[in-house]
């Protein structure tokens, strides 16, 4: 009885206590008892002819006189199913899907708090990136952050819910301030170098000039090219001056500073790796990158997926209660 299962609403349902199914055999004597009881409850009346009752109307109670007993049988059957503890089938599946491997390298330096993008550069970059991740269900995506140093916030994963939660935790000041573009890019390449995907992508977002780290941006780009990694670079920030929030004894005030992005280096990185450079003065520029990624050839990725076991008794318990209450109300009211 342990292998007994049914298919309900597209789910394979197994029963933890399948032996309780034998309780349904009690329905047989219950039905026999009900039939015999109905015969004994009959009343005999001797009359000369039934002609006078031939056209007598029958009420709804006549047609539904056995309905209450049926409700009771159905309620009992559903309670037995509850005792059997129905559960969704627990299994592992090897799924082959098509996708690409992507690492997002995000600048979290203090200058990313400038508010030329709303609410600021960092939050705007996070929101667009999270929306992009939600639409790429078959891709493995990772996250690297950098400022004066760099670290991996999330390795390549197909579990995008975890990745998005880690995205939400990102804030400026997590690590030493600065702009180590080369170090951030090298760290992202390191996450992709052992990937078997045909398309390996890095989306590098920054708003400044490399001024920290032990690796020059161009050297990191050369490493990316060796491992077949394509790099899309995005220079974040409006053209001209941008408002930077500054804390003063009188509260937060704004200072307008020139937006200084090393576009030549970012263009060089993209050109060396067959990628493309974008200037993101608003969120629309970020979407252009994702359109470009959609055109890339997708590679097959093996994913091991688990269907977790869930208790499914609630559906049966609710309907058992509904039928039982209906039987009681109908019996006492009508």
Secondary structure, DSSP 8 states (H G I E B T S, - for coil): -TT-EEEETTEEEEETTGGGGGGGGHHHHHHHHHHHHHHHT------S-SGGGTT----HHHHTTTHHHHHHHHHHHHHHHHHT-EEE--EEEEEEEEE-EEEEEEE-SGGGG-TTSSS-HHHHHHHHHHHHHHT-TTSEEEEEEESSSEEEEEEEES-HHHHHHHHHT--TTSS--S--HHHHHHHHHHHHTT---S-EEEEEEESS---SSSS-HHHHHHHHHHTTEEEEEEEES-SSEEEEEEEETTEEEEEEEE----HHHHHHHHHHTT-EEEEESSHHHHHHHHHHHHTS--EEEEEEEEE---B-HHHHHHHHHHHHHHHHHHHHH-
